Amino acid sequence: MKKLAEKIRRVGVVANPEKIAGRAAVREAVKLITASGREVITEPATARMAGLSVPVVADVAALAAASELVTVFGGDGTMLRVAREIGGARTPVLGINIGGLGFLTAVSTHDLAAALPRVWAGEFSVEARPLIAATGRVAGGVLRQTACNDFVISRGAIPRLIELEVTVDGAMLTRFRCDGLIISTPTGSTAYSLSAGGAIVSPDAAVLTITPICPHTLSNRSVVVNLDATIEVRVASEKLEAMLSADGDCHTRLAPGEVIRIRRSRHSVRLVHLAGSSFFETLRRKLNWSGSNLNGAS
């Protein structure tokens, strides 16, 4: 990635404005980036939160368009928001973790001073993660949403099971009676889908996962389909409304009979990983997995 690193002359900085604990890290990053001879730009919320005196552009999408690298300070929620807002931009994104699990972030704030010189030296890789899109007609209007982790269709305010009829590429899968349904990308397999019993999926696997939440029928299990499949979900409950959310955000009410179509988006997000890191190493560390060391086992 030496050639890509040489092109990084302007670095965008985005932070979660609600994580005031990240203010010091953002200011430190600005000093480090500036000291390396590169320019820093930011967007209004980050500038206010950290008190930055650097050029400010209109929003995160404009930030990605005007920079060669976007640094994101926060947790996975902040990374997901940025991924949705810059979807389609080829600008690589470097996540700096401030608390939480941080599966999508590549660097801890404590390692920032050592990590940035490695980026300038080209000691990183860039991985394209697919986004997914949901479309449909709801309440007489047109729905268009994008997600990086998952779409979740869940029951509304009434605590009763909902019925969701699911087809894959036009073929009937089943009718779930459940608390909800998760349609997840490989990136989202370590999020809500994992908590609901879905499989952990390697980020480079070209699949989508359909996972029911607390299904009434015990034989209902998580189903893995091709990444290019078209998944249609119809709210089959006659009286109960449901709720659609994208990455735990962007909530939309779904009425009985309404159909949502979910498939791969033409957009993706490009995540930066430092050389020597891997998804499986992150998985072991974040989930605190441990076991016998097989090296030297007799």
Legacy VTK file of the C-alpha trace (Angstrom):
# vtk DataFile Version 3.0
C-alpha trace
ASCII
DATASET POLYDATA
POINTS 298 float
0.000 0.000 0.000
3.026 2.238 -0.421
1.589 4.081 -3.418
-1.730 4.663 -1.676
0.053 5.951 1.429
2.031 8.431 -0.653
-1.229 9.943 -1.909
-2.488 10.708 1.606
-1.995 14.458 1.895
-5.325 15.456 3.450
-6.852 13.499 6.345
-10.478 13.772 7.398
-11.295 13.497 11.111
-14.716 12.360 12.362
-15.670 11.682 15.984
-18.725 10.671 17.947
-19.758 14.040 19.441
-21.340 12.240 22.401
-18.062 10.607 23.448
-16.424 13.554 25.167
-13.722 11.169 26.389
-12.475 11.107 22.803
-11.759 14.847 22.709
-8.144 14.450 23.855
-7.514 11.658 21.329
-8.887 13.745 18.462
-6.716 16.722 19.409
-3.660 14.471 19.706
-4.373 12.972 16.289
-4.644 16.424 14.729
-1.218 17.317 16.152
0.324 14.069 14.881
-1.188 14.388 11.410
-0.154 18.037 11.106
3.375 17.242 12.323
3.671 14.671 9.531
3.154 17.447 6.978
-0.428 16.503 6.118
-3.529 18.670 6.259
-6.477 17.951 8.560
-10.106 18.669 7.708
-13.230 17.868 9.702
-17.015 18.280 9.814
-19.107 20.592 12.043
-20.025 18.203 14.914
-16.435 17.035 15.382
-15.076 20.583 15.197
-17.453 21.691 17.967
-16.821 18.658 20.179
-13.023 18.860 20.026
-12.685 22.610 19.575
-10.673 22.225 16.379
-9.312 25.147 14.361
-9.016 23.345 11.023
-10.947 23.602 7.739
-14.549 22.387 8.113
-16.663 20.888 5.313
-20.444 20.452 5.235
-20.796 16.823 6.314
-19.188 13.383 6.434
-19.875 12.657 2.757
-18.117 15.889 1.764
-15.274 15.006 4.118
-14.700 11.672 2.354
-14.803 13.354 -1.044
-12.203 15.953 -0.020
-9.675 13.661 1.711
-7.491 10.656 0.936
-8.046 9.045 4.357
-10.866 9.345 6.886
-10.085 8.686 10.556
-13.086 7.837 12.732
-12.939 8.202 16.528
-15.584 6.232 18.393
-16.916 2.710 18.530
-18.635 0.440 16.043
-21.780 2.603 16.116
-19.815 5.609 14.878
-18.093 3.479 12.235
-21.466 2.182 10.999
-22.885 5.701 10.760
-19.878 6.892 8.781
-20.049 3.823 6.520
-23.668 4.607 5.654
-23.013 8.310 5.119
-20.005 7.861 2.812
-21.237 4.707 1.068
-19.849 4.679 -2.457
-16.763 6.758 -1.670
-13.463 4.981 -2.305
-11.738 6.873 0.496
-10.302 4.367 3.018
-11.513 4.605 6.614
-9.289 4.091 9.674
-11.233 3.418 12.881
-9.763 4.511 16.223
-11.534 2.807 19.105
-12.823 4.756 22.097
-14.272 2.159 24.471
-16.512 -0.831 23.663
-15.705 -3.924 21.622
-14.738 -2.112 18.433
-14.792 -4.924 15.850
-14.643 -2.385 13.010
-11.963 -0.162 14.503
-8.323 -0.950 13.724
-6.444 1.052 16.357
-6.780 1.851 20.056
-6.374 5.472 21.117
-3.422 4.313 23.238
-1.637 3.073 20.097
-2.335 6.125 17.942
1.170 7.631 18.098
2.685 4.356 16.880
-0.070 3.510 14.381
-0.132 6.676 12.275
3.540 6.443 11.200
2.795 2.897 10.044
-0.032 4.243 7.895
2.244 6.919 6.383
4.754 4.125 5.632
2.112 2.054 3.820
2.069 -0.736 6.418
-1.634 -1.443 6.035
-4.210 -3.143 3.847
-7.622 -1.939 2.680
-10.613 -4.270 2.806
-13.878 -3.528 0.977
-16.896 -4.450 3.098
-20.257 -4.751 1.284
-23.274 -2.678 2.260
-26.853 -3.873 1.887
-29.908 -1.908 0.778
-33.568 -2.169 1.752
-36.325 -0.918 -0.529
-40.100 -1.009 -0.459
-43.285 1.013 -0.220
-44.346 1.843 3.324
-47.203 4.059 4.479
-47.673 5.194 0.882
-44.057 6.319 0.537
-40.865 4.858 -0.899
-38.333 3.322 1.500
-34.621 3.361 0.636
-32.144 2.558 3.395
-28.562 1.308 3.548
-26.839 -0.730 6.251
-23.341 -1.999 6.908
-24.099 -4.527 9.668
-27.710 -5.549 9.345
-31.379 -4.835 8.860
-33.611 -5.914 11.720
-37.354 -6.344 11.429
-38.765 -6.545 14.936
-42.112 -6.422 16.687
-43.606 -3.046 17.515
-44.791 -1.752 20.875
-47.068 -4.744 21.589
-45.032 -7.611 23.135
-46.395 -10.424 20.957
-44.838 -12.638 18.296
-44.992 -11.322 14.760
-45.260 -13.383 11.587
-42.782 -12.683 8.805
-42.954 -14.451 5.438
-39.536 -14.737 3.785
-38.591 -15.545 0.196
-35.096 -15.821 -1.287
-34.743 -15.101 -5.023
-38.472 -15.683 -5.388
-38.461 -19.071 -3.628
-40.404 -19.405 -0.382
-38.119 -19.961 2.632
-40.619 -20.073 5.504
-43.007 -18.054 7.621
-41.327 -17.163 10.902
-43.291 -16.608 14.116
-40.736 -14.755 16.190
-39.743 -11.570 17.981
-37.979 -10.416 14.835
-35.604 -11.211 12.004
-32.003 -10.143 11.296
-30.601 -9.941 7.766
-26.868 -9.573 8.268
-23.762 -8.944 6.182
-20.532 -10.772 7.059
-19.476 -7.574 8.864
-22.629 -7.719 10.984
-22.232 -11.388 11.901
-20.434 -10.412 15.129
-23.203 -7.978 16.122
-26.903 -8.658 16.843
-26.896 -11.792 14.684
-24.283 -13.390 16.949
-26.357 -12.614 20.038
-29.380 -14.242 18.374
-27.467 -17.460 17.629
-26.193 -16.725 14.127
-22.841 -17.938 12.870
-19.664 -15.869 12.923
-18.837 -15.204 9.273
-15.438 -14.281 7.862
-15.596 -10.779 6.306
-14.463 -12.082 2.907
-17.276 -14.642 2.667
-19.789 -13.606 -0.019
-22.927 -14.404 1.973
-25.894 -12.929 3.826
-27.295 -14.461 6.991
-31.002 -14.650 7.893
-31.393 -15.142 11.646
-34.730 -15.284 13.524
-34.951 -13.692 16.983
-36.537 -16.041 19.549
-38.472 -18.116 16.972
-41.589 -19.958 18.170
-40.575 -23.046 16.184
-37.363 -24.486 17.609
-36.333 -25.934 14.240
-36.062 -22.402 12.807
-32.372 -21.655 12.593
-30.063 -19.127 10.988
-29.888 -19.529 7.188
-26.924 -18.498 5.031
-27.569 -17.370 1.437
-25.527 -15.912 -1.405
-24.466 -12.280 -1.053
-26.185 -11.476 -4.363
-29.498 -13.036 -3.318
-32.663 -10.935 -3.082
-34.483 -11.420 0.219
-38.119 -10.342 0.525
-39.808 -10.078 3.896
-43.583 -9.587 4.165
-45.261 -8.634 7.430
-47.762 -11.494 7.569
-49.309 -10.556 10.920
-52.832 -9.264 10.307
-52.954 -6.737 13.133
-49.479 -6.215 14.578
-47.134 -3.648 13.081
-43.398 -4.225 12.880
-40.311 -2.017 12.891
-37.395 -1.936 10.454
-34.016 -0.628 11.608
-30.694 -0.212 9.787
-27.645 -0.884 11.970
-29.827 -0.249 15.032
-30.760 3.183 13.666
-33.087 4.750 11.066
-36.305 3.178 12.407
-39.272 2.741 10.035
-42.727 1.399 10.915
-44.025 -1.479 8.808
-47.755 -2.147 8.534
-49.347 -5.593 8.006
-48.927 -6.750 4.415
-46.020 -4.451 3.588
-43.009 -6.013 1.844
-39.348 -5.096 2.228
-36.772 -6.175 -0.362
-33.175 -6.524 0.854
-30.163 -7.149 -1.339
-26.536 -6.195 -1.773
-25.922 -2.497 -2.339
-23.740 -1.332 -5.230
-21.788 0.597 -2.584
-19.180 -0.615 -0.096
-16.960 0.833 2.614
-13.154 0.473 2.525
-11.665 -0.280 5.951
-7.975 0.139 6.818
-6.199 -2.658 8.727
-2.622 -2.388 9.963
-0.197 -4.989 8.667
-0.010 -8.064 10.891
-3.611 -7.860 12.103
-6.342 -10.308 11.124
-10.069 -10.826 11.651
-9.473 -14.020 13.620
-6.914 -12.419 15.927
-9.395 -9.602 16.572
-12.133 -12.156 17.173
-10.121 -14.039 19.776
-9.132 -10.831 21.537
-12.525 -9.120 21.493
-14.473 -12.222 22.569
-11.857 -13.269 25.132
-11.546 -16.712 23.606
-9.003 -18.987 25.199
-8.024 -22.622 24.995
-5.198 -25.083 25.116
-2.066 -24.229 23.212
-1.779 -27.022 20.680
1.884 -26.265 19.937
3.935 -28.930 21.583
0.898 -30.965 22.647
1.781 -34.626 23.099
LINES 1 299
298 0 1 2 3 4 5 6 7 8 9 10 11 12 13 14 15 16 17 18 19 20 21 22 23 24 25 26 27 28 29 30 31 32 33 34 35 36 37 38 39 40 41 42 43 44 45 46 47 48 49 50 51 52 53 54 55 56 57 58 59 60 61 62 63 64 65 66 67 68 69 70 71 72 73 74 75 76 77 78 79 80 81 82 83 84 85 86 87 88 89 90 91 92 93 94 95 96 97 98 99 100 101 102 103 104 105 106 107 108 109 110 111 112 113 114 115 116 117 118 119 120 121 122 123 124 125 126 127 128 129 130 131 132 133 134 135 136 137 138 139 140 141 142 143 144 145 146 147 148 149 150 151 152 153 154 155 156 157 158 159 160 161 162 163 164 165 166 167 168 169 170 171 172 173 174 175 176 177 178 179 180 181 182 183 184 185 186 187 188 189 190 191 192 193 194 195 196 197 198 199 200 201 202 203 204 205 206 207 208 209 210 211 212 213 214 215 216 217 218 219 220 221 222 223 224 225 226 227 228 229 230 231 232 233 234 235 236 237 238 239 240 241 242 243 244 245 246 247 248 249 250 251 252 253 254 255 256 257 258 259 260 261 262 263 264 265 266 267 268 269 270 271 272 273 274 275 276 277 278 279 280 281 282 283 284 285 286 287 288 289 290 291 292 293 294 295 296 297
